[in-house]
Every structure is written in structure tokens, then in C-alpha cells.
Amino acid sequence: MTAKLGRRRWLVWVGVAAIADGTLAVGCNPAADKVAMEELCGRLFALIRIKDYEAAADLYDARFYQTTPRGEWIALLSGVTRKLGDLQRSELVAWNMRQVAGTGTASGTYGDMQYKTTYERYPATEELTLFRPAGSGGPYRILGHKINSEGFLRD
């Protein structure tokens, strides 16, 4: 009985410590997060569909542009349309969400969204990594975007 009581006290202490340093995810709502992530991806694909690459670029996080300059990314999105054709349809085929706890800038909610996209000339798969900082309550932003298509290897 004493061992059980000691373990309970230890678990309570760990729980209090996790809350105190902000490493415990409180108020996490996976269903609402998934909806928010799908809405962001929907906006992105809608903007690509109408070829408003400048507005699409606004949906990406500043950290994305640390490795790919904004102007280059806009040109690349335009090049995807030239090569694959106009975007016709996008369908979510897989998703994953994870929480990263801590005190650094990487702390927050991440979403990995995989879409099957249909362009005028070739199909593609697109993987988007989304991020919302812990405690921000702000919108998700795009951290990563991979586009794969056999169409890139043709013509």
C-alpha cells in the first residue's frame, strides 16, 4: 500500500511539473485542428487553381523561406502549372498530427497532410507540413511542401 501511495505522489508531481513548464498539451482538439489544417490546404489549392501564386505564398511560414526564397517558390509554383497543367482536383489521402512540447520555437502542433492532386496533364502527390506555435491560437502556416509527379520527368 505504501508503494502505491508513493507512486501516486510521484505521478502527481510529474503532472504538476509538466504543467508548470508548459510541456503538457492542454486543450488539444485533434478534430478542430484537422479541420483547420484542411482549410489551409484548401485555400492553398484554390489559389493555385486560379494561379494567384503571390497570395498562395502568403500561406507559408517565414521559416520555409529561409531555405527557399519567396520569389523562387512563386516561380516554382508557376512552373508546376506550366509542366503539369492546371490544377483540377485535390484529395486528402492521409494525415498525421503531432504535438511537440517545450520552450523553443519548435514547440507547437504539426500536421503532415498528403494529397493526391490531379493536374490537366499529369497526376501528382503533394505533401504539406503545417505548423502552429504552442499557445498562439493563431492560424496554421505551411512549413514544407513537396510535389511529386512523373510529369516532371517527361517532355
C-alpha positions in Angstrom: 0.0 0.0 0.0 2.8 2.4 0.8 4.5 1.7 -2.6 1.2 2.6 -4.4 0.8 5.8 -2.5 4.4 6.8 -3.2 3.9 6.1 -6.9 0.7 8.2 -7.0 2.6 11.1 -5.4 5.4 10.8 -7.9 2.9 10.8 -10.8 1.1 13.8 -9.4 4.4 15.6 -9.0 5.4 14.8 -12.7 2.0 16.1 -13.8 2.4 19.3 -11.9 5.9 19.8 -13.2 4.7 19.2 -16.8 2.0 21.8 -16.4 4.4 24.3 -14.8 7.0 24.1 -17.6 4.4 24.0 -20.4 5.2 20.6 -21.7 1.7 19.1 -21.2 -0.6 19.7 -24.1 -3.8 21.0 -22.5 -6.9 21.8 -24.6 -5.8 19.8 -27.6 -8.6 19.3 -30.0 -7.5 17.0 -32.9 -10.8 17.2 -34.8 -10.7 21.0 -34.8 -7.0 21.0 -35.7 -7.6 18.7 -38.6 -10.4 20.9 -39.9 -8.1 24.0 -39.6 -5.3 22.2 -41.5 -7.7 21.0 -44.2 -9.0 24.6 -44.6 -5.4 25.9 -45.0 -4.7 23.3 -47.7 -8.0 24.0 -49.4 -7.1 27.7 -49.6 -3.7 26.9 -51.0 -5.1 24.6 -53.7 -7.8 27.2 -54.5 -5.2 29.9 -55.0 -3.0 27.6 -57.1 -6.1 26.7 -59.2 -6.7 30.4 -60.1 -2.9 31.0 -60.5 -2.6 33.5 -57.7 0.8 32.4 -56.6 1.6 35.6 -54.7 -1.4 35.0 -52.4 -0.5 31.3 -52.1 3.0 32.3 -51.0 1.5 34.3 -48.1 0.3 31.0 -46.5 3.9 29.8 -46.0 5.8 30.3 -42.7 8.8 32.6 -42.7 11.0 29.5 -41.8 10.0 28.0 -45.2 11.6 31.0 -46.9 14.8 30.5 -45.0 15.7 27.6 -47.3 13.7 28.6 -50.4 13.5 32.3 -51.3 9.9 33.5 -51.8 10.5 34.6 -55.4 11.9 31.2 -56.3 9.0 29.4 -54.7 6.5 31.6 -56.6 8.3 30.8 -59.9 8.4 27.1 -59.0 4.6 27.0 -58.4 4.1 28.7 -61.7 6.4 26.2 -63.3 4.5 23.3 -61.8 1.4 24.6 -63.6 3.2 25.0 -66.9 4.6 21.5 -66.7 1.6 19.5 -65.2 -1.2 21.7 -66.5 -3.9 23.5 -64.5 -4.8 22.0 -61.1 -8.1 20.2 -61.5 -8.7 18.5 -58.1 -7.1 17.7 -54.8 -8.0 14.9 -52.4 -6.7 14.3 -48.9 -5.4 10.7 -48.7 -3.5 10.6 -45.4 -2.8 12.9 -42.5 -0.9 12.8 -39.2 -0.8 15.3 -36.4 1.8 15.6 -33.6 2.5 17.9 -30.6 6.0 19.0 -29.8 6.3 20.3 -26.3 9.0 22.5 -24.8 10.0 26.2 -24.6 11.7 26.6 -28.0 10.3 27.9 -31.4 9.7 24.3 -32.5 7.1 23.8 -29.8 3.6 23.5 -31.2 1.3 21.4 -33.3 2.5 19.9 -36.6 0.3 18.4 -39.3 1.5 16.2 -42.2 -1.1 16.3 -45.0 -0.8 14.1 -48.1 -2.9 14.9 -51.1 -3.5 13.2 -54.4 -3.7 16.0 -56.9 -4.9 15.9 -60.5 -3.5 18.4 -62.9 -4.6 18.9 -66.5 -1.8 16.7 -68.0 -0.4 14.6 -65.1 -1.3 13.4 -61.6 0.8 14.2 -58.6 1.1 13.7 -54.9 1.7 16.6 -52.6 2.9 16.5 -49.0 2.4 19.6 -46.8 3.9 20.0 -43.4 1.9 22.6 -41.4 2.7 24.2 -38.1 1.0 26.3 -35.4 3.1 27.5 -32.4 2.2 26.3 -29.0 -0.2 28.7 -27.2 -0.6 31.0 -30.2 -4.1 30.2 -31.1 -3.2 31.7 -34.5 -3.5 30.0 -37.9 -1.5 27.1 -39.2 1.3 28.0 -41.6 3.0 25.9 -44.2 6.5 24.8 -43.3 7.1 22.3 -46.0 5.6 21.4 -49.4 6.8 18.5 -51.6 5.3 17.9 -55.1 6.0 14.6 -56.8 4.9 13.7 -60.3 6.1 11.6 -63.2 5.2 14.6 -65.3 8.3 16.4 -64.2 10.4 13.7 -65.9 8.6 13.9 -69.2 8.7 16.2 -72.2 
